[in-house]
Amino acid sequence: MPFTTTPTAIADVLILEPRVFGDARGFFYESFNARDFAQATGLAVSFVQDNHSKSSRGVLRGLHYQIQHPQGKLVRVVQGEVFDVVVDLRRGSGTFGQWVGVHLSAENHRQLWVPPGLAHGFVVLSECAEFLYKTTDYWYPEHERSLLWNDPAVGIDWPIDFAPLLAAKDQAGKLLRDADWFEGEHPA
């Protein structure tokens, strides 16, 4: 198996750790292989878009989701380190309103599978971070929503001792009680 898969406290959210081949020259690993991904996760997904963001230390992006055309995301960091967070917004789920956080970095090569129906975001812990992600649906700005990053009802324990830098849409994120949710466990 080219990578190991570790489940998290939220059903369907998976940590993927690739097998990295390294020597004095550097390293190599397959960051994605559809056949191996399906075998390891039991999921047959089709990715339609790749995104790449670069952010400075202290930038917090999220917590984003699309209420229509929900996106599954396979996320990773290729430079620096982030604390990556997902919040379950699937109303019928046993983990509705709960969160999971994972350190992703260029050093640990970890990836996180974020299924549709979850809000997603990250905060940059290094001087700079480059974040890559594949999505299962396109970006539709009219359907994008933002859950407030510091909603006390969700209680995310961000590993920061500073006020994060936020975009206006993230400053205006909604509290869980006021947010749009997904009905059922798995949105279409």
N, C-alpha and C positions, 0 to 999 in steps of 0.2 A: 504494500500500500504506500503510495507516494506521500501521504500525510495521515496524521492521527486526528481523530474527531472526538471532542469532549463536549458532552451536553452541559447546559447551564441550568439554573433554577427556573428559567422560563422555557416552557416546551417549544421545541423547534429552533431555538436560538443555539447555535453551535460555534464552538471555537475550533478552528482548523489550524493544525501546525504541519507545514510541509516538511518533507525530508530535504534537508539542505546538504549539498555536496560542496565541501570547501577544501581549499589547500592554500599554499603560499600565494597563489595567483589571485585568489578571491573566492567566489562561491557561485553556485548555480542551483536553481530549483524551479520546478513548474509551479507558477502561481495559480494557474487554472487549467484543468483538463476535464471536459464535460463528462466523459465516461467514468473517470475516477471520482469526480464529485458526486455523481449519481450513485455509484457503488458505495461510497463511504457514508452518504447522508440519506440515501433512499429517495432523493429528490431528483426529478427530471425537470430542470429549469432551463429557460431560454433567456439569455441576457441580450438586451437591445441597445444599451447605452453604457459607455465607460466615462467616468468623471474623474477629474484630477483637481485637487485644491491645495493651495499652499497658504499656510497661516503662521503668524508669529506667536511667540510665547504669550499665553494668557488669553488668546482668542478662544471663545466658546461658540461653536456652531450648533444650532439646534435648540430644541428637540423637534425635528421636522418629520412630517408624514404627509401623504396625499389621501384625502378622504375618498376620492374617486380615483381610479387607476392606481391603486396602492402598489408600491414597489417593494419587491424583495431586493436586498442589497448584500453583496459580498464585498466587505471592506478590508482595507489593509493600509499600512504606513510604509513608505519607502525611504523616508528621511525623517529622523527625529522620533518623538514619542508623544502619544496622546492617551488620554483616558476616554474610552469609547463607551457610550451608554445607550441602552434601549429601554423603552417603557412599553409594556403591553397595553394596548388600547382595544383589544378584542373583548368586547363586553361579555361574551359567553365563556371566556377562558377562566380557568381556575387561578390564574395569576394576573388577572386584570388589575391595572394600576401599579403593578410591581415593576421593579427595575433590576437590570443586571449591568455591571460595569466591568470592563476588561482593559488592561494595559496593552496597547498595540504599539509596536516600535519597529524600526528598521533592523534592530538587533535581534528581536525575538521572532520576526517573520510571521507572527500570528495573523490569522484572518478571522473575521467574524461573519457568520451568516445571520442576517437579519430578515426574518420572513415578513411578508406583507402583514399589515395590521399593527405594526409597532412604530412608535416614534423613535427617532435616532438622532444622536448628537455626540459631540466630543469636545474636549478642551485640550489645548496644546500645552504640554508640560516641558518641552525642550525649547531651545531658542527659536526653532523653526520646525515645522513639520509639513511633509508632503503626504497627502492622503489620497488614495485611489479607491474607487468603488465601481462595481458593475451593478446595473439595475435591470430588473425584469420588466419594467415598463418605462415609458418616456416621462419626462418632467412636464407637468401641466401646472403652470403657476396659478391658474384659477382654482385648482383643487388643493394646493399646498396649504398646510396648516402648521402652526407652531405651538407646542406645549411649553409652558413656562419652565425654564431650566431649574428653578429653585422652589417649585411648588412644595410647600410643607406637607401636603397630603401624600405626595409621592416620596419625598424624603431622600433624594439622591445624596449620597455621601461623596461629593466631589473632592478629590485629593488636592485641594488648592488652599492657599492662605492669602489670596489676593482677590480683588474684584475683577471678574473676567471682562474681556472686551466683547461686546455684543453688537450685532446688527440691529437696526431698528425693529425689524420684524420679530426678532428673538426677544427683545425687550418687551414687546407687546404680546408675547405668547400668552395663551390662555391657561388658566388653572384647570386641572383635571376635571373638576366638577362642571366646568363651563365648556369644555372642549367637545368637538365632534368625535364620536367613538365609532368603532366597527361593531356591527351586530354579528353574533355568532363567533366561532373560534377562528375561522379562516376566511378573510374577505376574498372576493373574486378579483 
